[in-house]
C-alpha cells in the first residue's frame, strides 16, 4: 500500500477520493469497509471478507475478533448483522458471555434468532467434544 493509498469510492453516484494510510488499524479498515460497502451487498458477504482477514493478519485476527465481539454488544443493527454472519470462529470464544449476548440479540432482533441458536448449538457441540 505504501505510505498513502488513494481509493475512489462511489457514494450516491458521486466519486470521492478517500485516503488511507498504511498505519491504519484493523478497526479503521473494518469501519472503512462498512462505510463504503455496496448498497445491496448482503451482510454475509462482508462477513466473509472479515473471516478471510482473520487468517491474513499477523495476530491471527485477535484484534478483528475483539472488534467483532464489540459489534455484537452494540446498538448498530448493520454491524450486528455482519458480525453474526461471521463463521470462522465463535463469538466471545464460545463461552458463557457468547450465550448471554446472543440471547440479547435474538430478543432485540428476532430475525437473528435462528443464527443465534445455530451459534449457541455450535458452542455446545465444541464443548462436548
Secondary structure, 3 states (H helix, E strand, C coil): CCCEEEEEEEECCEEEEEEEECCCCHHHHHHHHHHCCCCCCCHHHHHHHHHHHHHHCCCCCHHHHHHHHHHHCCCCHHHHHHHHHCCCCCHHHHCHHHHHHHHHHHHHCHHHHHHHHHHHHHHHHHHHC
